[in-house]
Amino acid sequence: KNLHMPPIITSSSSSNNNHHSKRQHGVSGMAVLIVTALLVVLGGGYYYYYDSFLPSTAASSTNGNDRRRPYQDYYDQKASPWIDPDTPRTARTVKTDLEKLPFKNDQDERTLHLVFSDEFNVDGRSLKDGRDPRWTALDKDDRTNNPLHYYSSRAVTTGNGVLNITLDVAPATFHYDQRKEGSTTIPAYNVTKEFRSGMVQSWDKFCFTGGIIEISAKLPGDAGTGGLWPAMWMMGNLARATYLDTTDHMWPFSTNVCNNQTRNSQEINACNDNPGYGLQPNRGRGAPEVDFLEVMFMEHVFPNPLLSASLQVAPGKPTDRPALGKLPNVTWYEPILKHGGSLNLYYWGTYTYDPNATRAYQTDTVSVNFWLNESFYQDQHTYRIEWEPPVEDMKDSPSALSRGGYIKWFIDGQLICAMFGDDLQVVSETEIPSEPMSILLNQALSKDWGFPDAYFKNCPKKCWSCRDPECACALPPHFCQKNVPAHFEIDYVRVYQQRDNPRHTLGCSPPERPTREWI
């Protein structure tokens, strides 16, 4: 397992750095205020996150009883220290969606309050490992999904009010030591990757369980040119994306059922009376995945770029699975589809390989597609997920079939898909995730995603390079001219939760779902 605990520096002193004056919103007389601040070095500047409670001497009132402070508009005693002061006051609360749906349990109108935000308004932040309290930009090779890229913190910048994740050409070589896979010994080898990109994770820094998360983003590259794989997603904190030893037998499990047929494949399962590491006995755990978007375009195949939003869980349904390209004619999940959302008929999940066959397992994916137009590549658009986790005790559930819960996906405020806990229970005895989730933003490149099949086309040279003209056969048309470099621009990330809702929690290792000792 991988330990990642970046340094945190605390201070009660002020700074004359110009970022500080931007954050105080015109409040004068800071020298006379007593503040508690979290000070984190950010690319030569400092962020101040003011504590939600200051001594009563920090403010005065005409009636002598009002102890509201200059920052009261941004923080009150129930507010989160994760809030970026640049978030507009009009964006401090949201309401749950109440679009008319076929009768489903666990829906009501609620007001949720901002608990986390990042507006990316400070230029030149460094998200390199250990430099930022919220995010880590990876510096490593990627070995997932047949990739052509590696990740570098240099590909991640902030400027002009956005987080910019850039894919470009910057060759690098990575060394891999000899290893064993089952009874096979894989000798040491080197890998050279031409394409550099970025992945930003909040893993083990900021996590949340339940609520609403909204991200504003402009997609990278050219709408009519394939090959790029931008993604915005969440995953349970018990695993860390791209660190394969942490995801094996952890991703994307979301079940609390003791099943003798799958217990060996789920590393933390409900059959275990004494799992250790501070974990509760007989509580199944895992790292389920919820995707805002993954975007693909293939010339002469798709009329427009295609977005996929999905929920991925395990264990999956082992038999009687849907056929590719056809509507399910077997018992399967029944998401509610609205406003242009359509069921993805070409991906139902994957069978994970393991050298020890007793630990291999099936995953299930409920994926909805949505056609995009050029505006998604030219302007900012909003992507929202409403996530209500299940209750802990069945006696408190609004449903007789499951412990409840749901996930809803929205694009520009319109619902495209809704998935409810009852469907998961009926099909696979899985559940709506209740794990603390971290946030991931990245841009990938894979010969399996929007690329022509070099072997099917019988390309004379099976290579993927913008520096070698002989490789053009295996690249999407005009890829190097129109998609390199490609800039994935995130305007903001905001998370909202309902006060006094026990299912809504902040933290990467909450008491209900601890992760710290395991990690």
N, C-alpha and C positions, 0 to 999 in steps of 0.2 A: 504494500500500500504506500501511497505517496503523501508525505507530510508537507504542508505548505502553510506556514504561519508567518506572514510578513511582519516586520517590525512596526510597532505603533508608538509614536512619540507624543507625549502629552505636554501641554504648556499652558500657563495662565498669563503669559505675557503677550503684548501686542506686537505687530510687525509694521514697518513702514513700507512694506512691499506694495506695489500698486494694485495687485490682485485684492488686497484687503479692502482698499477703498471702494472697489467695485462691489464687494459683497455686503458692505454695511448699508447700502441703499440710502445714502445721504444722512444717516444718523450721525450727529455731531457729539462731541464731548465724550468720545470713547475712553479717554484716559480716566474718567471718573467712574466708569462702570466696572463693577467686579464681575468678571466673566470666567467661565470654565470652558476651555476650548480644546478641541482635538486638533492637533497640528500635524499635518502630514506633508512631507516635501513632495512637491509636484512640479517636476521639470524646472526647478529654479524658483518657483513661487510657493505660496503657502495657501492652503484652504483653511478657513476657520468654520467650524460647525459649532454654533453656540448652544450651550446646554439649555434644556427646556425650562429650567428653573433658576432664577437669579435671586439673590438676597433682596429683601423688601427695600433696602436702601437704594436699589438700582433704579427706582422709579418713584415719581411723586404723583399726587392726585389732588384735585381741588377739594374732594370730600374727605381725604385722609384714609379712605378705605380701599380705593382702587389701586391694586398693585400690578396692574398690567404694564408691561414694559415696552420699550420701542420695538422689540422683536415679537411682540405678542401676535401681530398679524401673521407671522411665519411659524411661530412655535407656541403652543400652550402646553399645559402640563400633561396632555395625552399625545402630543405630537412626537414624531420620530426624529432623532438626530440625523437620519439619513436624507432628509429633505434638502434639496438644493435651493438656496434662497432666491435664485433666479427664476424658479417656477412661478408663473403668473398666479395671482390670487384667485383668478377665475378658474384655475385648474386644480384647486385644492380639494374639491369633492366631486364625486360622480355618483350617478344612480345606476342601479342594475337595469338591464334591458327587460322590458315586459312585452315584447312582441308576441302577438297571439300565436301560440303553438298548440298542437294536439295535447290533450291533458297529460301533463307530467308533474310528478311531485317535486317538492323542494324549491318552488319558485315563489318569490314575493318581491315587492319593490323595497329596496333598501338604499340608504345613503352610505357611501364608502368614503373614507378620508385618506388623503395622501399620506403615505408612510415612507416612500422612497422616490427620489427623482434625481436625474442627472440631465442637465440642459446642455452640457458640453460647451459652455460659453467662455471658458478659460483657454486661451490659445497656448499651444506648446506643452500640454500636459504629457508626462511620461507615464505610460501604463506598463512599463517593464516590471518584471517580477520584483515585488517588494516596494514599489514606488507609489502605489495608489491604494487608498483604503477600500475602494469599491471593486476595482477591476484588475485583472492580470492579462496582459497581452503575451501570448506564448512565444517562446524561442525554442523551437524544436521541429524535427521532421514529423510529418503526418503519415501514418501507415493505415489509415482507415479508408475504405471505399475506393481502392485502386487509385490513389491520388497522384497527381503530377506536380504538386506544389509542396512547399514547406512553409512553416509559420515563423514570422519574425516580428518582434515588437517594433522594428523600424518601419513596418508597413502600416502601423497604426498611429494616427496623429489626431490632434484636435486643432481646429482653426475655423474662423468664420462661423462660429456657432454650431459646428457639427463634429461628430466623431467620424473620421475618414479611414476606412479600411481599404487599402490599395493592393491590387494584384498587378505585378509587373515582372520584368525579366531581371533576375539577379542570381546567377547560378551559385549553388553551394553544395558541398559534399558532406555526407554523413556516414559514420562508421558504425557497423553493427557487429558485436561480438558473436562468437559461436554460441549456439543454443540448441536445445533439444525440443522437439515437438513429438510427443509420444515416444516411439522407439526410433525416430529419425533424428539424426544429428545434422543441423544446418551449419555449414562452415561460416566463418567470419567473412564479411563482405562490405564493400563501400557502395553508396548510392549517391548519384549526383542529380539534383533537381534544378531545373532551369527557372521555374516560376516561383516567385516569392509572394506570399499573401499574409493575412492577419486573422487571428482568432482572439476575441476578447471574452474572458470568462469572469463571472463573479463567484466562482467556486470557492467555498469555505470562507468567503468574506461576507457577501450579502446573499441571504436566502430568505424565502418566504413560503408560507403554506396558506393557500386560499386567498381570494380577493380578485382584483382586476389589475391586469398589466397592459399598458398601452405603449406602443413604440411608433414613432414617426420616422420614416426612412425613404430615401430615394435609391432605387435599384441601380446597380453598376452596369456599365457597358452600353451596347447598342441593342435596342429592342429586337431588331431583325437579324441579329448575329448570335449563334449558339455558342455553348461551351462553358459559360460561367455558371457557378453554383452558389449564389448568395443564400444565406440561411440565418434565421432568427429563431431561437428555440430555448427550451428549458429542460433540465434533467435533474433527477434526484441527487442530492449531495453525497450519497454514499459512493458514487463513482465519479471519476473525473474524465471528461471527454478527451480522447486521443491517447490516454494512458491505459493501454489495453489490459494490463493485469488488474486494474481496478474495475473494469467493466465486465470482465468475464464472469458469468453466472450471477451478475448483479443487474445488468441492463437486459430488458426494460421491465423487470418483475414488478408486479403490482397486485399481489394477492395475499390474503391472510388465511388461506385454507391449507390444512395439512393434507397433502396429496402424496401417497406413497409412490406414485408413478413419476412425479416431478420433483420430489424432495431433494434428490441428489443433484439436480441441476440448479436449484435455487439456493445460493450460498447461505442466506439467512432465511430459514423457512419456519413455518408455524408448527412444525413437528418437534422443534428443538426445545427441550425443557430448560436448558442451561447454555445459551449462546455465548455468554461472557461479554466482554468489551462494553459493559454498561447497558447492554440491550435487554429489552423485556423478554421474558420467556414466552414461547409459543406465539410470537408475533412475526408474521412474514414481512420481510423488508426487501427493498430493491431500489433501482434507479430507473423509474419509468420516464418516458420522453414525451413532451408536448411541443409540437412545432407550430410557430406562427406562419412560417413560410419557408419553402424551398422552391426555387424558380428554375425552370428549364425552357430552352427553346431549341428546336431542331428544324433547320430549313428543309422545305419540301415535305415535312411531316406534320408540323403544327402550323396553323394559320397565324397564331399569336403566341407570345410567351405564356407559359402555363405555370400557375402557382399551385403548390400542394401544401395544405395544412393538415396536420395529423396528430393522432394519439397512438402511441406504441406501447404495448403491454405484453407481459408474459405471466404464466405460461399461455401459449396460444392453443387454439383448438387443434387437437392432434390429427383428426381424420375428418372426412366429408367437408373438405375445404372448397371454396369457390374456384371456378375455372378462370384463368386469366382472360381478360377481354370480354367477359360475359357477366350480366347481372347475377348475383348469387341466387341459386335455386336450392340452397341448403340453409339450415339454420345459421344465421349470421347477424352481425350487428346492424341496427337500423337507425343510423343517424338522421336527424331532421335536417333537410337541406332547403335553403332559402336563397333568394336574390342572386342567382347565378351559380351557386355552389352545386357541384355534381360529384357523384361517387367516383373515386379513382378505381377503375376496373383492372388496372395492370400491376397493382402491388397490394397484396393481402398480408404481407409479413415475410419473415425469413426463417429458415431452419439453420440454427447456429451449429457450426461444426465443432467437435471436440475430439481429440485423439482417443479419449476414453468415451466410447459410445454411450455409456450409461448416463453421461452428463450432458449430452447434446439435447437441445430443446427447441421447440417451435415458439416463435413470437407472432403476435397479431398486430396488424396496423389498420386503423380506420382512417382513411385519407380522403379529403375532399379537394377537388380541383376547382380552379377559378381562372378564367381567361383574363389576361392583362392587356393593356394597350400602351402606346408610347408614353402617355403621361406619367406612368409609374416609373419611367426612366428619366423623366425631365423634371418632375416635381416631387415634393414630399407627400406621402400618403400615410394614413394611420392604420395600424393593425392592433387589434385588441383581443385579449382572451379574458373571459369571465370564468373563474374556477371556484367552485364550491366543493370542498372535500367531503367525504362521507363522515357520518357521525361515528363515534367510537363504539357505542353500545347499540345493538340492534333494537333494544326496547325504545330508544329515542329516535328511531328512523321514521321518516315520513312515508316509507314504503314497506310493504309486506314482503317484497322480493329481495331487497338489498339494503345496504346501509346508506343508500341515497347518494347525493352528490351529482355534479354535472360539470361539463366544460362546454363553453360556447365560443365560437370564433367570429370575429367581425372585421370587415374591411371598410374603411371610411365611414364607420358608424352603422353599417348595415350587416345584419346577421347573415352568415353564409352557412353555418353548420352548428348543430347542438348535439351533444352526446350525453346520455344519462346512465347512472349507475346500474339501473335495472338491466339494461342491455348487456353490460359487461358480465354481470352475475349469471344471466341466463346462458350466454354463449360459452364462457370460459372460466367462470368462477373468479374472474379478476374484478378490480374495483377502480373507481375514479381515484387518481393518485392522492395520497395523504402525506407524502414525503416532503421535507423541505427542499425546495427547488432552487437551483442556481440558474443564472441567465447566461446565454451564449450568443454571440454575434460573430459571424465569420463569412469569409468568401473563399470557396474551395474551387478546385479544378480537378476533374476526374475524366479519364477516357471512357468511363461508363455513364457519364452524365452529359448528354447533349453533343457528344462527339460521334462522328461516323465510325463504323466498325472497320478498322484497318484490315482485319483478316477477311471479313466478308467481302470487302471491296478489292481484296488481293493487292493491296498497296505494295509496290516493290520494296519500300523501306518502311518498316514498322517503327516509326519514331514520332515524337511529339515535341517539336521545337520551332520557335520563331526565328532561330538563328541559322537553320539549315533548310534551304529551299526544297530539298528532296523530301522533307517531312510534310509538305503541304497536303498530300493525299489523305493523311490521317487527322487533319485538323478541320474544324468547321470552316466553311468558306469565309474569307476575309477576317478570320479570327484575329490574326496578329495586327492587322491594320485598324480594326474597329474596337477590339476588346482589350488591347494592351497598350497603355495601362488602363485599368478599370477601377473606378472609385465608388465604393459603397458608403453612402453618407447617412448617418443616423443623427437626427435632429434632437430627439430626447427619448428617455426611458422613464416611465412613471408607474408606480405601483400604489394601489389603493386597497385598504382593508376596512372591514366593519368593526367599529368599536364594540367591545364586550361580546364578541363572537368567539367562543372557545376554539372554533375550527380555523380561525385566522390567526396565524402566529408569525412572528419575525424571528430570524436566527437560523443558523445552519445546523445547530444541534439542540433543538428544543427538547424539553423533558419528555414530551410524548413520542418523539422520534429522534433519539440521540444518535449522533454520528461521530463525536469527537474521539472517543477511545478507539473506535474501529479504524478511523482514518490514521 
